């Protein structure tokens, strides 16, 4: 798998985010769009990526381990 970088299109992997430390620290009712639509990495800081979805929602930080490259 290619390394994720700024500009990469990604999706959140449900099996990896559910039950994670990050998930237990916030509302665990994840919106379907993070699993079903592509987001674009705007920035990377250490182990986290700031992701923008093409919907009118706030950009969100996700752990890189919770993301996968979107299918082309």
Secondary structure, 3 states (H helix, E strand, C coil): CCCCCCCCEEEECHHHHCCCHHHHCCCCCCCCHHHHCCEEEEEEECCEEEEEECCCCCCEEEEHHHEEECCC
